[in-house]
Amino acid sequence: MDRAQTVYERYKNEICRIGWRVQYRARKINRVECPLLDNIQAGTNFTQASENKIMIEQITEGLPAFEKSILYKIYLEGYSEAEVAKQLNMSQQAVSKWKKKILSQLSQTTKLLD
């Protein structure tokens, strides 16, 4: 009886691990950033898309080149944080922290402009 219980528990734990891995992969796939310009261009006309591009360039013109490249790669070119990290020889967590920092700076500057 004791051995049957341990075999049951072992298989139960393995099934839980497999389920966790499947859920993790699904979340990872859903987290991939989508290119910003693709979304803008899909629902608007040429004039609106051009104005949006100009607005994005104006907002990001005050950023250093490194920070600007991170945002462009993630939001405009559609790379994931992990892919950008590999290109820049950084960790994915570092790219995530840079992205959050840059976005908060941009948020503060746009609030000041309003």
C-alpha positions as CSV (number, residue, x, y, z in Angstrom):
1,M,0.0,0.0,0.0
2,D,2.8,2.4,0.9
3,R,4.6,1.8,-2.4
4,A,1.4,2.3,-4.4
5,Q,0.9,5.6,-2.6
6,T,4.4,6.8,-3.5
7,V,4.0,5.8,-7.2
8,Y,0.7,7.6,-7.3
9,E,2.2,10.7,-5.7
10,R,5.2,10.6,-8.1
11,Y,2.9,10.4,-11.2
12,K,0.7,13.1,-9.8
13,N,3.6,15.4,-9.2
14,E,5.0,14.7,-12.7
15,I,1.6,15.6,-14.2
16,C,1.5,18.8,-12.2
17,R,5.0,19.7,-13.5
18,I,3.9,19.0,-17.1
19,G,0.8,21.2,-16.7
20,W,2.9,24.0,-15.2
21,R,5.3,23.8,-18.2
22,V,2.5,24.0,-20.7
23,Q,1.0,27.0,-18.9
24,Y,4.4,28.7,-18.7
25,R,4.9,28.3,-22.4
26,A,1.5,29.7,-23.2
27,R,2.1,32.7,-21.0
28,K,5.5,33.2,-22.6
29,I,4.0,33.2,-26.1
30,N,1.2,35.6,-25.1
31,R,3.8,38.0,-23.6
32,V,5.6,38.6,-26.9
33,E,5.3,42.3,-27.6
34,C,3.5,43.3,-30.8
35,P,5.0,46.0,-33.0
36,L,3.4,49.3,-32.3
37,L,3.4,50.6,-35.9
38,D,1.6,47.4,-37.1
39,N,-1.3,48.2,-34.8
40,I,-1.3,51.9,-35.7
41,Q,-1.2,51.2,-39.4
42,A,-3.9,48.5,-39.3
43,G,-6.7,50.7,-38.1
44,T,-5.9,54.1,-39.5
45,N,-5.4,55.9,-42.8
46,F,-2.0,57.0,-44.2
47,T,-2.2,60.5,-42.7
48,Q,-3.0,59.3,-39.2
49,A,-0.2,56.7,-39.4
50,S,2.2,59.4,-40.5
51,E,1.2,61.7,-37.7
52,N,1.6,58.8,-35.2
53,K,5.1,58.1,-36.5
54,I,6.1,61.8,-36.2
55,M,4.6,61.9,-32.7
56,I,6.6,58.8,-31.6
57,E,9.8,60.4,-33.0
58,Q,9.2,63.6,-31.2
59,I,8.5,61.8,-27.9
60,T,11.7,59.7,-28.2
61,E,14.0,62.4,-29.6
62,G,15.3,63.4,-26.1
63,L,16.3,59.8,-25.2
64,P,19.9,58.6,-25.4
65,A,20.6,56.3,-28.3
66,F,20.8,53.2,-26.2
67,E,17.4,53.7,-24.6
68,K,15.9,54.6,-27.9
69,S,17.3,51.5,-29.5
70,I,15.6,49.3,-26.8
71,L,12.2,50.9,-27.4
72,Y,12.5,50.7,-31.2
73,K,13.5,47.1,-31.1
74,I,10.7,46.1,-28.8
75,Y,7.8,48.2,-29.9
76,L,8.5,49.2,-33.5
77,E,10.5,46.2,-34.8
78,G,8.5,43.6,-32.8
79,Y,11.4,41.8,-31.0
80,S,10.8,40.2,-27.6
81,E,12.7,41.3,-24.6
82,A,14.8,38.1,-24.7
83,E,15.8,38.7,-28.4
84,V,16.8,42.3,-27.6
85,A,18.8,41.1,-24.6
86,K,20.7,38.6,-26.8
87,Q,21.4,41.4,-29.4
88,L,22.7,43.8,-26.7
89,N,24.5,41.1,-24.7
90,M,22.4,41.7,-21.6
91,S,20.0,39.7,-19.5
92,Q,16.3,39.7,-20.3
93,Q,15.6,41.1,-16.8
94,A,18.0,44.0,-17.5
95,V,16.1,44.8,-20.7
96,S,12.8,44.6,-18.8
97,K,14.1,47.1,-16.2
98,W,15.4,49.5,-18.8
99,K,12.1,49.3,-20.7
100,K,10.1,50.1,-17.5
101,K,12.4,52.9,-16.6
102,I,12.2,54.5,-20.1
103,L,8.5,54.2,-20.2
104,S,8.1,55.8,-16.8
105,Q,10.3,58.7,-18.0
106,L,8.3,59.1,-21.1
107,S,5.1,59.0,-19.2
108,Q,6.3,61.8,-16.9
109,T,7.5,63.9,-19.8
110,T,4.2,63.5,-21.6
111,K,2.3,64.4,-18.4
112,L,4.3,67.6,-18.2
113,L,3.4,68.4,-21.8
114,D,-0.3,68.1,-21.2
